[in-house]
Amino acid sequence: MRNAFARVLTELAKTDERLVLFYADIGNRLFNPLKEFALERTVNAGIAEANMASMAAGSAMMGHKPFIYTITPFTTARNFEQIKIDIAYQNQPVIIVGTGSGLSYANLGPTHHSFEDIALMRALPNMNIVCPADAQELEILMPQLIELNAPCYFRIGKKNEPSVHKAPPALEFGKAYTMQQGRSVAILATGTIMPLAQALHSELAAKGINAELVSFHTVKPLDTDYLDSAASRFEHIITLEEHNVSGAFGSAVLEYVSDLNGSARVHRFGIPDFFIDQVHSPEDAFVKAGLTVHDITNSLVQRGAL
């Protein structure tokens, strides 16, 4: 997905001279095509992420549309104060890109895991949050984020994420995208965990359960129109995210649905409230986190959702 980001940014920057990239000393070769025609708009800020965020805020105040880019925990948690005061409070149109989100860097341990970033960004006024499921979603949504003219957190994967769409979907910022309609339960997923959501959907179909599958690429603002509909149509709503189970997408859905008069129950699945270490791959980490079709279906049965 990071390759898709670099490619799309390069293409957009050819026709929009407002676009500026600040990156924290990673992906140097990744951005070589951008440097070929926009060297002065491709700034290696060094391993100084807090300064990078403030530089981008200043750039936005000069009329630019800046992106900041590095590994997710370092572009959110490390410079949270600068994002809060310089970007969100000032309502500057900076797009904060977190690459390798969730457990993409599982083998590097908790320092490189991002299980708190959506919760951090969600707590900030003026901040929008978008988590594309694959490179196609990234390519469609990225130009829309530029036109928002507002702070945005863009949470992307690392590399080799599978495509989850057979054809380019008609995505719209702030609107959930229904991939498959259903009648029994709703499966709502955000970001790169979508392949697991698709596998869960297939497993439920094999059991005769007709589930609705939805890509909730925009976490903030939530598509409350869809949630109103889902809460009236389904007794059970399942949320999946590659993030701590508390404070992010599932929590946002639960908070909204709980204020409705309907009786829909929300079942949240994500990274449990403990650090994940001593793993060698994202697949190992998912098993340790209980993010498998087997674990999720067993939990849903125990909860009376299936």
N, C-alpha and C positions, 0 to 999 in steps of 0.2 A: 504493500500500500504506500510505503514511503517513496517508491519509484514513481508511482502514479501521481503523488503529490508534487514531486519535482517536475514531472513532465507537464502537468496541468498548469502549475505556476509559471513555468517557462513560456508556455503558449499564451497565457493571459497577459504576461508582462510584455509581450511583443507589441500589443496594441493598447496597453494601459500603462502609461508611464508613472502613474501614481503608486504602482505596486513596488514595495521594497521588502527585502528579506533580511532579517537578522538571525544568525544561527550561532550556536554556542560550540564552535570548534568540532562539529561532527558533520558527516556527509559532505566533506569538501569536494570529492569527485562527483558526488550526486548532483551538485549544483554547477558543475562546469559548463553545461550548455547555457545556463542563465548568465553566467559570467561572461560568456563570449560576446553578448550584445548589451549587457546591463551590469558591467562590473561595479560601477559606482552605486548601484542599487542592490548589491549582494554583499552584505557586511558580516564578516566573521567577528563576532563580539567577544570571542574567547570564552574560556570557562569562567564566565562572570554573568550568570543568568539574571541576577537582580538588576545589574547595570543594563543588560540587554533589554529588559522590560521597560525600564525608564527611557532608554534610547528610543525604543519604538513609540512610546507615548509622546515624546517630543517630536518625533518624525510625523506622527499623526496630526499633531497641532500645527504642523507646517503644510498640511494638506495632502499628505501621503496616505496610502492604505498599506500599512506595514503588517508583515507576518513575523512572529518569532517562532523559532523551531529548535527543539532538542528533545531528548528522551523525556517521557512524560513526567516522572517525579521531579525532574530538574527544571521543567518549564512551568510547574504549578506550585509544588510545595516549597521549593527552595526560594522562590521569589514571590511568595504569596503577598507579602506586604506591598511590594511595588505594583503588583497587579491590582490589589485592592485600592490603593491611593492614587497611583499615576494613571491607571487605565480605566478601572470600573468607576471610581468616584468622579473622574474627569469625563467619563462617558466617551472615551476615545475609540475610534474604529480600528483597534488592533485585533488581529486574529492570532490567538495563542494556539500553536500546534503542538500537541503532545504525541510523539511517535513511540511505537513499542509499548502501547498502553496495556493495562491489565497485567497478565502473566507472560507477555511476549518474551521478556528477558528472565524467564524462570530460573535458568541455570546460574544467574548472577546474584541471586538472593534478594532479600527484602529491600536492599538499597535501591534496586532497579525495578521492583514491582510497583505498580500504581493501583492501589485499591482504595485510595482516599480522594483522588483528584476531582471526580465529579462532585462529591460532597462539598469540597472546598469551593469550587467554582459556583456551585448551585446556591451557596449561601450569599453570594455577592449580588447586590442590586445592579441592574443594567447589563448583567452578563447573560449571554446566550450560550447554549451548549448543544453541540452537534456531534454525533458519533456514527459515522458511516459504517455500514456492515462490510463493504468490500470496495474495490477500486472503482467500480461503476457508480456506486452511490457517492463516493468522494468526488468523482469527476462531474457529476450532475449538481451536487450541492455547493461545491466550492465557489463558483461564480455568484451564486445566490447570497453567500455569506459576505462577499465583497460589497454587494449592493445594499446590505443591511445598514451599513454606515454606523455600526455599533460594536461594542466589545463582544468577542465571541471566542469560546473555547472549542477547538476542533480536535477531537480525540480520535487518533487513527492507529492502525496496527503497525506491524514491522515489515514483514515481507512474506510472500508466498501464501497469503490468505486466499482461500478458495473463493471463486465467484459464487454468489448466492442467487443471482438472477440469470435466467436464460436469455433475456433480452433487456436492454436498457429500460429501467422503470421510470414512470412519470412521477418523479419525486418533487415535493414542494416543501421548502423550509417551514417547520412548524406543523406539518400535517403528517400523521402516521400513514404508512403505506401498507395496505392489506395485500399480502402475498397470496394467501389462500383463504377463502371464506369458509366459515364453519358454523355449527349449530350447538355443539356440546360445551366446549370450553374455549377460552381465548388464550393464546400464547403470545405474549408481547416481549420482544427482545430488542435490545439496543446494542449497536456496535458489532465487534468482531466475534461475539458469541453466537451469532446467527446460525452458523453450521450446526451447533449443538441444538438450537431451537428447531431446525429443520429435521434433525435426527429424532428429536422428541416427537415432533409432529408425525413422522413416519411410523414411529413405534405405537403411538396412540391410534393411528389409522389401522394398523395391523390388529389392534385390539377392538376395532369396531367403533372407536371414538372419533367423531367428526370435529376436529379442532380448527379454530381460526388461527392463522399465523400472520403476525403483523410486525413490520420493521418500524420501530419507534426511533428513527434516526435523530429526531430532535427531542432532547430531554428537557430543555428549557428554552422557550415556553412549551409546556405540555399541550398536546392536542386534546383539549377537554371535550370537544365535540365528539371525538371518537370514544373517549372514556364514558361520556354520558350514554352513548349508544351501547357500548359493551356492557356497562353495568345494568342496563335494562334488559339485555338479551342473554346474559350468561350468569349462572350462579357462581362460577369459579373463574378467576382471572389469574393466569400464571405469568410472572415476570422473570426474565433472565438477564443477567448482566455480568460482565467480567470486572467486578468491582465489589467492595465490601457490601454485604447484603443490607447494611444500614446506611441511610443518609443520601442515597443517590436515586437511581431511576425507580426501583421498586418502592422505595419509601415515598417518592413523589406520587406514584400511582396510588399507593395505599392511603396517603393523606387526602388526596382528592376524592377517591371513591368513598372513604369513610364519612365524608361530609354530605354524600348523597342519601336520598331516602331509600334507595334500593338495598337489596340484601346480598349483593355480590361479595364474595370473599376473595381477598388477594393473597396469593401464595408467592412469596419472594424467594428467588434462588440466585445466589451470587457467592462471592468469597466469604467464608465464615469469619467470625471475629477473632482470628488468630493469625500470627505470622506463618507464612509457608516457606520452609527451608528444606535443605537436604533433598532437593529434587534436581533432575538432570535435563528436563525438557518441559515445555508447556503442557504436554500430555500428562506427564507425571504430576505436575502441579494441579491440573484439573481433577485428577483422581484423588489427590490428597484433599482437595477442596470439596469433594463430593459433587463435582459438576460433571456427572455422567448421566446418560439416559437411564441406566439401571437405578442409580441413587435417587434421581429426581422422581421417577415413576413410583418407586417404593414409598418415598415420602408423600407423594400425592395420594397414594392408596391409604396410607396411615391417617392422612388428614381428611379422608372421606371425599376427596375431590374427583376420584375416578371410580 
